[in-house]
Structure formats: C-alpha cells, structure tokens
Amino acid sequence: MSEFLQHFVNMLVLGGTYALLGIGLTLIFGIMNVVNFTHGVLYTFGAYIMFIVVNQLGLNFFLALPVAVIAGWLLGAAVELILLRPLRGSDIDTTMLVMIGAWIAMQSGTLWIWGGVAKSVATPFPDEPLVLGSVSVSWLRLFVLAAAALLIVVTYLLVNRTKLGCAMRATFQDQDTASLMGVNVDLIYTSTFAIGSSLAAAAGALLGPVYVIFPQMGGLGNITGAVIGGFILALAEELGAGYVSSGYRDAMGFLIIIAVLIFKPTGLFARSERVG
C-alpha cells in the first residue's frame, strides 16, 4: 500500500505537467484547428530557459519560471505570426507540412546549440525529502505540483472568466460570427498560440529541474479532458514503472493512448454536435 501511495504522489507531479502540455495543445487545436508539432520543442525550450537563467546567469530559481513562461509566449507568438498567419485559409496538409518542418528545424537547432550532453538545473531546495508516514516526496516535486496546479487554475480562469477567454471561445464556436461581432480573430489566433506555447514552456521549466534536460526531451478541445488525460497517462506510467519494470514506463503511456484512440477517438469528454 505504501508503495502505491508513493507512485500516486509521483503521478500527481508528473500529471500536473502533462496536463499543462495537454491544455496548451488542445487550446491551439480547438481554436485554430492546427496540430502544433512544435509543442514538444517548446517544452524543451522552457527547460533550457530555466537552465540559462539559473545556471548560466545565476538568477533566482523562482524568477526563472515566469521568465520561461514569457519566453515561451514570445516564441509561440513569433511562430504564429511568421509561419501560420501567412497560411491562413490554406488546406490542413500544407499547414501540417510547415509545422513539421518547423519542428525539425527547431529541434535540430536546439541540438546544434546545446549538443547531446544532458544538463541539470541547480535548485534551492534541500536534499532531504518531506516524509509523511511511509511516503516521502522531495520539496522540489512539491513546488512543481503547486506551480502546475496554479497554472492550471490561472488558465481555466483566463479562458472562462475574462474578455480574452470569451473571445477565444466565441472564435472556437464560430469564427465568422465572432469577427462580425468585433472580435479581432487574428489577435485571438496569435494569443491562443502564444498561450499554448507558454504552457508547454512552463511544463518544461518545471520538469527540467526534476530530471535532466536534453534536446529530444519533448519529442479548444476540452480543458477538463486535457487535465484528466494528463493524470491518467502519468498514473499508467508510474504504476507500470513501479509494478512491472521501469523499462515499460513509456510503453504503458502508449497503451493508454492507443486505447483512447480505439474506444474514445473523439476525446474523453467529447460532446455531440449538430451538423448542418
């Protein structure tokens, strides 16, 4: 039982960051109908920003997280303005090819700049973990869990309680009508891609100090589904690594993805929609 509780705690930490990745991806796809193949590179980008700010510039560890989020926002906005905006109205195949090319170029650039040697981020947290009964958890992982939860709540409030979020949801439902009602659709697309990218960078910035950073670390549907899906994936990986073998961690995640694609191909919380 104690072993299960330990894996459950690890799942919460990993699931929180997976949820951030999922929310960013589902915002971009749901509103813009774009499969963001650069999402994993943006995740890696956030981790390297954390490494630069903390290890190379010697700045405060807690300051590095908002810096990574802002940097991810700026990079995402640049990708949308330079690559996606000129393709507005193009068929999905063209957009996918461009995004695949951007992913390859950005990942190759990361490998060229940093090389293949893994990096680690220095943290201000003590090595001694917090022990609660039979469960121990590092202070760094507690910080990651709290920061991820805060970002999830902030994103939810942004989408559901602000004028920007209202405009994003209106664009998702009917772009033409939203435009007629005065919504700047171009601004919404740029903001959406930037927000999704910043969440991916935040996930990388949070997990980078927990593990190690390397160039290939990262190889509007429903936000609730993205959050729950992230925790389900993390739980499968933790239990697979703990009770089967650590070598099967990734395999368990892929089995969950395959099962979802077979039994719930439209999403965990897909709603019926009227056509026509």
C-alpha positions as semicolon CSV with decimal commas, in nm:
position;residue;x (nm);y (nm);z (nm)
1;M;0,000;0,000;0,000
2;S;0,283;0,240;0,088
3;E;0,447;0,169;-0,247
4;F;0,121;0,253;-0,427
5;L;0,090;0,581;-0,234
6;Q;0,445;0,671;-0,333
7;H;0,367;0,610;-0,700
8;F;0,044;0,807;-0,661
9;V;0,234;1,109;-0,530
10;N;0,480;1,085;-0,820
11;M;0,183;1,062;-1,056
12;L;0,042;1,389;-0,924
13;V;0,367;1,571;-1,000
14;L;0,408;1,422;-1,348
15;G;0,037;1,451;-1,426
16;G;0,030;1,821;-1,346
17;T;0,296;1,897;-1,607
18;Y;0,134;1,662;-1,859
19;A;-0,190;1,849;-1,802
20;L;-0,018;2,179;-1,885
21;L;0,108;2,028;-2,211
22;G;-0,237;1,891;-2,290
23;I;-0,416;2,220;-2,219
24;G;-0,180;2,413;-2,444
25;L;-0,220;2,161;-2,724
26;T;-0,598;2,144;-2,700
27;L;-0,634;2,524;-2,697
28;I;-0,433;2,555;-3,019
29;F;-0,603;2,269;-3,198
30;G;-0,952;2,353;-3,081
31;I;-0,947;2,721;-3,175
32;M;-0,706;2,724;-3,469
33;N;-0,751;2,368;-3,599
34;V;-0,371;2,340;-3,615
35;V;-0,173;2,039;-3,498
36;N;0,123;2,202;-3,324
37;F;0,414;1,973;-3,400
38;T;0,648;2,223;-3,233
39;H;0,482;2,171;-2,894
40;G;0,749;1,926;-2,775
41;V;1,027;2,162;-2,883
42;L;0,861;2,445;-2,691
43;Y;0,857;2,216;-2,386
44;T;1,231;2,163;-2,430
45;F;1,277;2,538;-2,487
46;G;1,123;2,614;-2,148
47;A;1,360;2,371;-1,977
48;Y;1,665;2,528;-2,141
49;I;1,546;2,878;-2,048
50;M;1,533;2,755;-1,688
51;F;1,891;2,625;-1,722
52;I;2,015;2,953;-1,876
53;V;1,853;3,176;-1,613
54;V;1,955;2,968;-1,311
55;N;2,286;2,806;-1,403
56;Q;2,441;3,048;-1,651
57;L;2,302;3,384;-1,541
58;G;2,291;3,292;-1,172
59;L;1,947;3,447;-1,119
60;N;1,681;3,339;-0,870
61;F;1,532;2,994;-0,931
62;F;1,177;3,114;-0,865
63;L;1,221;3,405;-1,105
64;A;1,326;3,165;-1,380
65;L;0,979;3,009;-1,412
66;P;0,794;3,329;-1,516
67;V;1,089;3,411;-1,745
68;A;1,044;3,072;-1,916
69;V;0,669;3,129;-1,948
70;I;0,722;3,474;-2,105
71;A;0,992;3,339;-2,337
72;G;0,759;3,058;-2,447
73;W;0,483;3,312;-2,508
74;L;0,710;3,526;-2,726
75;L;0,841;3,230;-2,927
76;G;0,489;3,099;-2,980
77;A;0,367;3,439;-3,097
78;A;0,661;3,459;-3,340
79;V;0,581;3,114;-3,482
80;E;0,218;3,211;-3,537
81;L;0,299;3,547;-3,696
82;I;0,580;3,423;-3,922
83;L;0,463;3,074;-4,020
84;L;0,091;3,033;-3,957
85;R;-0,062;3,373;-4,033
86;P;0,054;3,372;-4,399
87;L;-0,106;3,027;-4,434
88;R;-0,446;3,136;-4,302
89;G;-0,706;2,972;-4,524
90;S;-0,465;2,709;-4,661
91;D;-0,555;2,341;-4,652
92;I;-0,460;2,140;-4,344
93;D;-0,197;1,936;-4,532
94;T;0,005;2,248;-4,613
95;T;-0,016;2,371;-4,255
96;M;0,092;2,033;-4,118
97;L;0,393;2,017;-4,352
98;V;0,503;2,365;-4,246
99;M;0,469;2,279;-3,876
100;I;0,657;1,952;-3,923
101;G;0,934;2,147;-4,094
102;A;0,938;2,398;-3,808
103;W;0,959;2,115;-3,555
104;I;1,256;1,953;-3,734
105;A;1,435;2,287;-3,775
106;M;1,381;2,392;-3,412
107;Q;1,485;2,057;-3,270
108;S;1,795;2,045;-3,491
109;G;1,879;2,400;-3,384
110;T;1,849;2,301;-3,019
111;L;2,082;2,005;-3,073
112;W;2,331;2,224;-3,262
113;I;2,337;2,488;-2,987
114;W;2,347;2,264;-2,682
115;G;2,488;1,937;-2,811
116;G;2,373;1,598;-2,691
117;V;2,501;1,624;-2,334
118;A;2,226;1,635;-2,073
119;K;2,205;1,940;-1,847
120;S;2,083;1,969;-1,489
121;V;1,933;2,271;-1,317
122;A;2,052;2,377;-0,972
123;T;1,769;2,419;-0,721
124;P;1,746;2,593;-0,382
125;F;1,557;2,305;-0,221
126;P;1,714;2,077;0,044
127;D;1,807;1,720;-0,045
128;E;1,614;1,579;0,250
129;P;1,260;1,491;0,140
130;L;0,941;1,561;0,328
131;V;0,836;1,237;0,495
132;L;0,467;1,176;0,563
133;G;0,429;0,832;0,715
134;S;0,551;0,581;0,459
135;V;0,553;0,834;0,175
136;S;0,842;1,066;0,101
137;V;0,841;1,347;-0,152
138;S;1,110;1,598;-0,237
139;W;1,049;1,967;-0,179
140;L;1,124;2,028;-0,547
141;R;0,842;1,795;-0,652
142;L;0,604;1,968;-0,412
143;F;0,694;2,300;-0,571
144;V;0,638;2,155;-0,920
145;L;0,297;2,022;-0,816
146;A;0,191;2,355;-0,660
147;A;0,315;2,559;-0,957
148;A;0,146;2,330;-1,209
149;A;-0,183;2,344;-1,016
150;L;-0,162;2,725;-1,001
151;L;-0,101;2,750;-1,376
152;I;-0,392;2,515;-1,450
153;V;-0,627;2,728;-1,237
154;V;-0,500;3,052;-1,395
155;T;-0,553;2,909;-1,745
156;Y;-0,903;2,794;-1,657
157;L;-0,993;3,139;-1,521
158;L;-0,837;3,305;-1,825
159;V;-1,046;3,101;-2,067
160;N;-1,371;3,111;-1,871
161;R;-1,368;3,439;-1,676
162;T;-1,200;3,703;-1,894
163;K;-1,288;3,901;-2,206
164;L;-0,998;3,737;-2,390
165;G;-1,127;3,394;-2,294
166;C;-1,478;3,489;-2,406
167;A;-1,338;3,599;-2,743
168;M;-1,140;3,275;-2,770
169;R;-1,450;3,065;-2,701
170;A;-1,654;3,271;-2,949
171;T;-1,389;3,218;-3,217
172;F;-1,390;2,846;-3,140
173;Q;-1,767;2,824;-3,186
174;D;-1,799;3,039;-3,500
175;Q;-1,509;3,238;-3,640
176;D;-1,716;3,435;-3,892
177;T;-1,981;3,540;-3,642
178;A;-1,716;3,633;-3,387
179;S;-1,547;3,852;-3,647
180;L;-1,877;4,023;-3,730
181;M;-1,929;4,093;-3,360
182;G;-1,600;4,282;-3,344
183;V;-1,358;4,009;-3,233
184;N;-1,009;4,051;-3,378
185;V;-0,966;3,695;-3,498
186;D;-0,601;3,746;-3,597
187;L;-0,521;3,868;-3,245
188;I;-0,710;3,574;-3,093
189;Y;-0,514;3,325;-3,305
190;T;-0,182;3,481;-3,206
191;S;-0,282;3,497;-2,839
192;T;-0,404;3,137;-2,841
193;F;-0,085;3,001;-2,995
194;A;0,125;3,213;-2,759
195;I;-0,067;3,094;-2,451
196;G;-0,046;2,730;-2,557
197;S;0,326;2,768;-2,622
198;S;0,384;2,935;-2,285
199;L;0,213;2,642;-2,108
200;A;0,440;2,397;-2,290
201;A;0,743;2,604;-2,189
202;A;0,616;2,613;-1,830
203;A;0,587;2,233;-1,824
204;G;0,946;2,201;-1,945
205;A;1,068;2,459;-1,695
206;L;0,902;2,266;-1,412
207;L;1,019;1,917;-1,511
208;G;1,368;2,022;-1,622
209;P;1,499;2,056;-1,264
210;V;1,333;1,727;-1,163
211;Y;1,503;1,519;-1,431
212;V;1,769;1,627;-1,682
213;I;1,747;1,847;-1,991
214;F;1,837;1,726;-2,339
215;P;1,728;1,833;-2,691
216;Q;1,494;1,539;-2,753
217;M;1,310;1,556;-2,420
218;G;0,993;1,686;-2,585
219;G;0,972;1,478;-2,882
220;L;-1,005;2,416;-2,799
221;G;-1,098;2,069;-2,733
222;N;-1,182;2,017;-2,369
223;I;-0,959;2,155;-2,092
224;T;-1,108;1,913;-1,837
225;G;-1,025;1,623;-2,067
226;A;-0,669;1,750;-2,113
227;V;-0,617;1,772;-1,737
228;I;-0,768;1,431;-1,657
229;G;-0,593;1,274;-1,955
230;G;-0,260;1,405;-1,831
231;F;-0,310;1,249;-1,487
232;I;-0,432;0,917;-1,637
233;L;-0,121;0,899;-1,855
234;A;0,105;0,979;-1,559
235;L;-0,067;0,718;-1,340
236;A;-0,023;0,449;-1,607
237;E;0,346;0,532;-1,644
238;E;0,412;0,537;-1,268
239;L;0,231;0,208;-1,198
240;G;0,392;0,043;-1,500
241;A;0,738;0,150;-1,387
242;G;0,671;0,054;-1,025
243;Y;0,496;-0,282;-1,062
244;V;0,619;-0,412;-1,399
245;S;0,952;-0,260;-1,498
246;S;1,096;0,088;-1,537
247;G;1,172;-0,008;-1,896
248;Y;0,797;-0,025;-1,964
249;R;0,720;0,330;-1,841
250;D;0,676;0,475;-2,190
251;A;0,507;0,160;-2,320
252;M;0,229;0,196;-2,063
253;G;0,168;0,551;-2,177
254;F;0,143;0,441;-2,540
255;L;-0,101;0,163;-2,446
256;I;-0,328;0,422;-2,282
257;I;-0,307;0,644;-2,591
258;I;-0,391;0,350;-2,820
259;A;-0,687;0,253;-2,601
260;V;-0,824;0,609;-2,609
261;L;-0,785;0,625;-2,988
262;I;-0,973;0,297;-3,026
263;F;-1,256;0,347;-2,777
264;K;-1,282;0,729;-2,750
265;P;-1,136;0,867;-3,074
266;T;-1,328;1,195;-3,040
267;G;-1,186;1,263;-2,691
268;L;-1,255;1,167;-2,331
269;F;-1,533;1,424;-2,290
270;A;-1,648;1,476;-2,647
271;R;-1,993;1,628;-2,695
272;S;-2,240;1,551;-2,967
273;E;-2,264;1,828;-3,222
274;R;-2,530;1,905;-3,477
275;V;-2,408;1,907;-3,836
276;G;-2,577;2,142;-4,081
